[in-house]
Amino acid sequence: GGHHPSGVPVPVAGEKTLMTRPAGPSIYGNEKMEVTLMKRTLAMLLVLALLVAGMAGCGKKEETMTLYTWEGMFPPEVLEGFTKETGIAINYANFDTDENMLARLSEAGGGDYDLVIADDYIIETVIAQGLAQKLDKGKLQNWGNINPVFQGQFFDPTDEYTVPYGSGVQTIVYNPAAVQKEITGYADLWDESLRDNIAVIGNYRVVNGMALKIMNASYNTEDTAVIAQAGQKLLELAPNIRLIKNDNLQDDLLSGEVGAAVMYTSQVTLAMLQNPDLKVVYPTEGVGFGIMGTFIPSKAPNPEAAYKFIDYVLRPEVSAQCFEYMGYYCTNKAAESHINEAYRSFLTLPESVTGGEMIQTVSAEAEEAHNKVWTEFRAACGN
């Protein structure tokens, strides 16, 4: 479940296929918060109940909207509220990977589904293949609520096709009681006082990206010499790395196994909820983020219902419920004040962060250079 069952695939030398998945927000998201497991079951039961209720109607076909996304993306009460208000039943179909979604949508020729939520990099392909329709913003009264920081991005530069729904933001989290240094950016992670005290997720583009950011380079540089230089820089970080892993990294920070970590967004949320004394740092070198986007497929059977649903979710109080449930950054500016104060500091961007860079697909040559750097770094960390 969640974005990818075990985080992003870990590259193995000579195994190129694993490297082809670029890093979408899922890199910063990983699996949905564990607390959603129970809620997911309830959500599925709720959807079934809604469908059964629909069938038991007075013989007239009930209007439905088919939503296609990962499981656990909406609190049951939001789906229920929409149906109650509009009479439109939601048929919740889910996929496990962005690639599977693209394959199904291509097979359906842009039909079958009314609304899809997927990762940024795959939406770029969806739009290029003509599988998404341009939005009629006149049908979205709440369009103005969207936080512009998350708009105008590489996958939809003029915001003609998508509405952002949650973001994974790359931060550093540390326990001030367990480290001797105040951490403000990636460069601080190289400090020798942090020897054997840092954990990072097993995502090569995020970790290699930390070194690129220190060098003032782009995550998406095509210069293989620059990527190799970042690799040399990473070898100097190796003595400070205690753990490289994707699953439940927040537990290692909470238990005191490590004092600082670079984690997926949903893990940061879990950690902060359990220990509010932890500090979340937006690196001074620049913030990286990924975005999940909502789009209406080109041949959606019921686009009108999709517009109603998008507009409903863009309401500030509804959006707030969704982001608290998912544990992702809020992409709705008007919803920020509605987010519970216990969550607000790590589900909303501080005023100082006005943008960032997104990890995008790079050429095969650049991929190969990243692969080499990552393999050497892991070996140096004894991983």
C-alpha positions in Angstrom: 0.0 0.0 0.0 1.0 3.6 0.0 3.2 5.0 -2.7 5.6 2.2 -2.8 5.6 -0.8 -0.6 9.3 -0.5 0.4 10.2 3.0 -0.7 12.1 3.5 -3.9 13.9 0.5 -5.2 17.5 0.2 -4.1 19.8 0.0 -7.0 22.0 -3.0 -7.3 25.2 -2.8 -9.4 24.5 -4.0 -13.0 20.7 -4.0 -12.4 19.7 -1.0 -14.5 16.0 -1.6 -14.5 15.7 -0.7 -10.8 17.1 2.7 -11.5 14.6 3.9 -14.1 12.0 5.0 -11.6 12.5 8.7 -11.1 11.7 10.2 -7.8 8.2 11.6 -7.5 6.8 13.0 -4.2 6.6 9.5 -3.2 10.2 9.8 -2.5 9.3 12.2 0.2 6.1 10.3 1.1 6.9 6.6 1.3 4.1 4.6 2.7 1.0 6.3 4.1 1.0 6.6 7.9 0.4 3.4 9.7 -2.6 5.0 11.4 -4.4 4.9 8.1 -4.6 1.1 7.9 -7.6 0.9 10.1 -9.1 3.9 8.3 -8.5 2.3 4.9 -10.5 -0.7 5.9 -13.3 1.6 7.1 -13.0 3.5 3.8 -13.4 0.4 1.8 -16.4 -0.8 3.8 -17.8 2.7 3.4 -17.4 2.6 -0.4 -19.1 -0.8 -0.4 -21.9 0.4 1.7 -22.4 3.4 -0.6 -22.5 1.1 -3.6 -24.9 -1.3 -2.0 -27.1 1.6 -0.9 -27.0 2.8 -4.5 -28.1 -0.6 -5.8 -30.9 -0.7 -3.3 -32.2 2.6 -4.7 -35.5 2.9 -6.6 -34.3 1.3 -9.7 -32.9 4.5 -11.2 -29.2 4.3 -11.9 -27.4 6.3 -9.2 -24.8 8.8 -10.4 -21.2 7.7 -9.7 -17.7 9.1 -10.0 -14.8 6.7 -10.4 -11.7 7.9 -8.5 -8.4 6.3 -9.3 -5.5 6.7 -6.9 -3.5 5.0 -4.1 -5.4 3.5 -1.3 -5.8 5.6 1.9 -5.8 9.0 0.2 -9.0 10.4 1.7 -10.6 10.2 5.1 -13.9 8.2 4.9 -15.9 11.2 6.3 -14.7 13.3 3.3 -15.9 10.7 0.8 -19.1 10.3 2.8 -19.7 14.0 3.0 -19.4 14.5 -0.7 -21.9 11.7 -1.5 -24.3 13.1 1.1 -24.1 16.6 -0.3 -24.3 15.7 -4.0 -25.9 12.3 -4.2 -22.9 11.2 -6.3 -21.5 7.8 -5.1 -17.7 7.3 -5.3 -16.3 4.2 -6.8 -12.8 4.2 -5.3 -10.4 2.3 -7.6 -6.7 2.0 -6.5 -3.3 1.3 -8.0 0.0 0.5 -6.4 2.4 2.2 -8.7 2.3 5.2 -11.0 3.4 3.0 -13.9 0.5 0.7 -13.4 -1.9 3.6 -13.4 -0.4 4.9 -16.7 -0.7 1.4 -18.3 -4.4 1.1 -17.3 -5.2 4.6 -18.4 -3.5 4.1 -21.8 -5.4 0.8 -22.3 -8.7 2.7 -21.5 -7.7 5.4 -24.0 -8.2 8.0 -21.3 -11.6 6.6 -20.4 -13.0 4.5 -17.5 -11.9 6.9 -14.8 -13.3 10.3 -13.8 -10.5 11.6 -11.6 -6.9 10.4 -11.0 -4.4 11.5 -8.4 -0.8 10.5 -9.1 2.9 11.6 -8.9 4.3 14.6 -10.7 6.7 12.9 -13.0 4.1 10.4 -14.4 1.6 13.2 -15.0 4.1 14.8 -17.4 3.9 11.6 -19.5 0.0 11.4 -19.1 -0.3 15.0 -20.5 2.3 14.3 -23.3 0.2 11.2 -24.3 -3.0 13.3 -24.5 -4.6 11.3 -21.7 -5.6 14.3 -19.5 -8.1 17.1 -20.4 -7.6 20.8 -19.9 -9.4 22.1 -16.9 -12.3 24.5 -17.2 -11.4 26.7 -14.2 -14.8 28.4 -14.4 -16.1 25.2 -12.8 -13.8 25.4 -9.9 -14.9 28.2 -7.5 -12.1 27.3 -5.0 -9.2 27.4 -7.5 -7.8 30.5 -5.8 -7.2 28.5 -2.6 -4.3 26.6 -4.1 -0.9 27.6 -2.7 1.0 29.0 -5.8 4.3 27.5 -4.4 3.1 24.2 -5.7 2.0 25.5 -9.1 3.8 26.2 -12.4 5.9 23.1 -12.0 7.7 21.1 -14.7 4.9 18.6 -15.2 2.2 21.2 -15.9 4.0 24.6 -16.3 0.9 26.7 -17.0 -1.5 24.8 -14.6 -3.8 23.9 -17.4 -4.4 20.2 -16.4 -3.8 19.7 -12.7 -4.7 20.6 -9.2 -2.0 19.8 -6.6 -3.1 17.4 -3.8 -0.4 17.1 -1.2 3.3 17.4 -1.3 6.3 15.6 0.1 9.0 18.0 1.3 12.6 17.2 1.9 13.6 18.2 5.4 16.1 17.1 8.1 14.7 16.1 11.5 16.8 15.9 14.6 16.6 15.6 18.4 18.3 18.6 20.0 18.9 16.5 23.1 20.9 13.9 21.1 23.2 16.1 19.0 25.7 18.7 20.0 25.2 21.0 17.1 22.3 23.1 15.8 21.4 21.8 12.3 20.3 24.4 9.7 21.2 22.7 6.4 22.7 19.7 4.7 26.3 20.9 5.2 25.8 20.5 9.0 25.3 16.7 8.5 29.0 16.4 7.6 30.0 17.8 11.0 32.3 15.3 12.9 30.2 15.7 16.0 27.5 13.6 14.2 29.7 10.6 13.7 27.6 7.4 13.4 24.5 9.3 14.4 22.6 9.9 11.2 19.9 7.8 9.4 18.9 8.4 5.7 16.3 6.9 3.5 17.4 4.5 0.8 16.7 6.9 -2.0 19.7 7.6 -4.3 18.4 10.8 -5.9 17.5 12.3 -2.5 20.8 11.4 -0.8 23.0 12.2 -3.8 20.9 15.4 -4.1 22.1 16.5 -0.6 25.7 16.7 -1.9 24.6 18.4 -5.1 22.7 21.0 -3.1 25.8 21.8 -1.0 27.7 22.3 -4.3 25.0 24.6 -5.4 24.1 22.3 -8.3 20.7 21.1 -9.5 19.1 17.8 -8.5 18.6 17.3 -12.2 22.1 18.2 -13.5 23.1 16.3 -16.6 26.8 16.9 -16.0 28.3 13.5 -15.0 31.5 15.2 -13.7 29.4 17.2 -11.2 27.5 14.0 -10.1 30.9 12.3 -9.6 32.1 15.2 -7.5 29.0 14.9 -5.4 29.9 11.3 -4.9 33.3 12.3 -3.5 31.6 14.6 -1.2 29.2 11.8 0.0 32.2 9.6 0.8 33.2 12.2 3.5 29.7 11.9 5.0 29.8 8.0 5.3 31.4 7.9 8.8 28.4 9.9 10.1 25.8 7.5 8.6 24.5 4.8 11.0 21.5 3.6 9.0 20.3 3.6 5.4 16.7 2.2 5.2 13.2 3.0 3.9 10.8 1.4 6.4 9.8 3.0 9.7 12.9 5.2 9.9 11.0 7.4 12.4 11.3 4.6 15.0 15.1 4.8 15.0 15.0 8.6 15.6 12.3 8.1 18.4 14.3 5.3 20.1 17.5 7.3 20.2 19.3 4.9 17.8 20.2 8.0 15.8 20.1 11.7 16.6 19.3 13.1 13.1 17.5 11.7 10.0 16.5 12.5 6.5 13.1 10.8 6.1 9.9 10.5 4.1 7.3 13.1 4.8 4.8 10.7 6.4 7.6 9.4 8.7 8.4 13.0 9.8 4.7 13.4 10.6 4.7 10.3 12.7 7.9 11.2 14.5 6.7 14.8 15.3 3.3 13.5 16.6 5.1 11.2 19.0 7.9 13.6 20.1 7.1 17.3 19.5 10.5 18.3 20.9 12.2 17.1 17.6 13.1 19.9 15.2 12.2 20.0 11.5 14.8 21.8 9.4 14.2 23.3 5.9 17.8 23.1 4.6 19.4 26.5 3.9 20.8 25.1 0.6 17.3 24.8 -0.7 14.2 22.7 -0.3 13.4 19.7 -2.5 9.8 18.6 -3.0 7.5 16.4 -4.9 3.8 16.9 -5.7 0.8 14.7 -6.2 -1.5 16.1 -8.8 -5.2 15.6 -9.6 -6.3 15.4 -13.2 -9.4 14.5 -15.2 -8.7 11.9 -17.9 -9.3 12.9 -21.5 -12.4 10.6 -22.0 -13.7 10.6 -18.4 -17.3 9.2 -18.4 -18.4 11.8 -15.8 -16.2 14.9 -15.8 -18.9 17.1 -14.2 -18.8 14.9 -11.1 -15.0 15.2 -11.1 -15.2 19.0 -11.1 -17.6 18.9 -8.2 -15.3 16.6 -6.2 -12.2 18.7 -6.9 -14.0 21.9 -5.8 -15.4 20.1 -2.7 -11.9 19.0 -1.7 -10.5 22.5 -2.3 -12.7 23.8 0.5 -10.4 24.9 3.3 -12.0 22.8 6.0 -12.2 19.7 3.8 -8.6 20.1 2.6 -7.4 20.4 6.2 -9.1 17.1 7.1 -7.4 15.4 4.1 -3.8 16.6 4.9 -4.1 15.7 8.5 -5.2 12.2 7.5 -2.5 11.7 4.9 0.4 13.3 6.7 1.5 15.2 3.6 2.2 18.9 3.2 -0.8 21.1 2.6 -1.0 22.4 -0.9 -4.1 24.6 -0.1 -3.2 28.0 1.3 -6.7 28.7 2.6 -6.6 25.4 4.5 -3.5 26.1 6.6 -5.3 27.9 9.4 -7.8 25.0 9.6 -5.0 22.4 10.3 -4.8 21.3 13.9 -2.0 23.2 15.7 -0.5 19.8 16.7 0.2 19.2 13.0 0.5 22.7 11.5 4.3 23.2 11.9 5.2 20.2 9.9 2.3 20.0 7.4 2.6 23.6 6.2 5.7 25.4 4.7 7.1 28.3 6.7 6.8 31.8 5.1 10.6 31.7 4.5 10.2 28.8 2.0 8.9 30.3 -1.2 9.9 27.6 -3.6 12.2 24.7 -4.2 13.5 22.2 -6.8 11.7 19.1 -7.9 13.5 15.8 -8.7 12.9 15.0 -12.4 13.8 12.2 -14.8 17.4 12.5 -16.0 19.2 11.0 -19.0 20.5 7.4 -19.0 24.1 8.7 -18.7 23.2 10.8 -15.6 21.3 7.8 -14.1 24.4 5.7 -14.6 26.6 8.3 -12.8 24.1 8.4 -9.9 24.1 4.6 -9.7 27.9 4.5 -9.4 27.9 7.2 -6.7 25.2 5.5 -4.7 26.8 2.0 -4.9 30.1 3.5 -3.7 28.4 5.5 -0.9 26.5 2.4 0.4 29.7 0.4 0.4 31.5 3.1 2.3 28.7 3.1 4.9 29.1 -0.7 5.2 25.6 -1.1 3.8 
